[in-house]
Amino acid sequence: PQGLTLQVPITGMAAFNMSLYYDLRSPQIDLHLDQIFVQSQPVLHAFYPYFGWGGRVSFQNNQTLSNDGGLTGRIPIGLELGNSHLRGLLEVAPALKIIPALKLSVQGAIGLRYHF
């Protein structure tokens, strides 16, 4: 899926990550909201590891919380790379779909994030 992500700092080490994704293969919109804890100083000059918890709501075929859509809890674990405002990111998130039925999965993301 293609999408946009926004990170809003709460404190020096905590932030909210919000994401909006659209999947062109099967018309689906995903909304993510995660609270993360991120290393405020880089590790090895350019790496910013983070972890947190959050949720995802999926909408598909004009239905909310259907068999194709759903409500999912997730635990994002990631790494941002870069020393400027623009950083690359790599994220893996173990996830538990709660509605409409319990299902374990692993989600992932690769992308760019701009820090204002």
C-alpha positions in Angstrom: 0.0 0.0 0.0 1.0 3.6 -0.6 0.6 6.1 2.2 1.5 9.1 4.2 2.9 9.1 7.8 3.2 11.9 10.3 5.1 11.9 13.6 4.1 14.3 16.3 6.5 14.6 19.3 5.0 14.4 22.8 8.2 14.5 24.8 11.9 14.2 24.0 11.5 10.4 23.8 7.8 9.8 23.0 5.8 10.6 19.9 2.6 9.7 18.1 2.9 8.1 14.6 -0.2 8.5 12.4 -0.5 6.9 9.0 -3.0 6.8 6.2 -2.5 4.0 3.6 -4.4 3.1 0.4 -3.9 -0.3 -1.2 -4.4 -0.2 -5.0 -4.5 -4.0 -5.4 -7.7 -4.3 -3.4 -9.4 -0.9 -2.6 -8.7 -0.6 1.1 -7.9 2.3 3.4 -5.9 1.7 6.6 -5.6 4.2 9.4 -2.8 3.7 12.0 -2.2 5.5 15.3 0.8 4.4 17.4 2.5 5.8 20.5 6.2 5.2 20.1 9.3 5.6 22.3 12.2 6.7 20.1 15.9 7.2 21.0 16.4 11.0 21.1 20.1 10.7 20.2 21.3 8.6 17.3 23.0 5.3 17.9 26.1 4.8 15.8 25.8 8.3 14.4 22.6 7.8 12.3 20.2 5.1 13.7 17.1 6.0 15.7 15.5 2.8 17.1 11.9 2.9 18.4 9.1 0.7 19.8 5.6 1.3 21.0 2.0 0.2 20.7 -1.0 1.2 18.8 -3.9 0.3 16.5 -5.1 0.0 13.0 -8.6 0.4 11.5 -9.1 -1.0 8.0 -12.0 -0.1 5.6 -12.6 -2.1 2.5 -15.4 -2.0 -0.1 -17.2 0.7 1.7 -17.5 -1.5 4.8 -16.1 -1.0 8.2 -15.0 -3.9 10.4 -16.1 -6.5 7.9 -14.3 -9.7 7.1 -11.9 -7.7 4.9 -11.7 -4.7 7.2 -11.1 -4.8 10.9 -9.7 -3.5 14.1 -6.1 -4.5 14.9 -3.8 -4.0 17.9 -0.1 -3.7 17.0 3.4 -3.4 18.5 5.6 -1.4 16.1 9.4 -2.0 16.4 11.4 0.1 14.0 14.5 1.9 13.0 15.0 5.3 11.4 18.2 6.0 9.5 19.5 9.5 8.7 20.9 12.6 10.4 18.7 15.2 8.6 15.0 16.0 8.7 14.4 13.3 6.1 15.0 9.8 7.4 14.5 6.4 6.0 12.5 3.9 8.1 12.1 0.2 8.5 9.3 -1.2 10.7 8.0 -4.6 11.8 4.9 -4.9 13.9 3.5 -8.0 15.4 -0.3 -7.6 15.2 -3.5 -9.1 16.7 -6.7 -8.6 14.7 -9.5 -8.2 17.2 -12.6 -7.5 15.1 -14.2 -9.4 13.3 -12.2 -12.4 14.5 -8.9 -13.0 16.3 -5.9 -13.4 14.0 -2.2 -13.0 14.5 -0.1 -11.5 11.8 3.1 -9.5 11.2 2.9 -6.1 9.5 5.8 -4.1 8.0 6.7 -0.8 6.5 9.6 0.7 4.5 9.6 4.4 3.7 10.7 7.9 4.3 9.7 10.2 7.2 10.2 14.0 7.2 10.7 15.5 10.7 9.7 19.2 11.0 
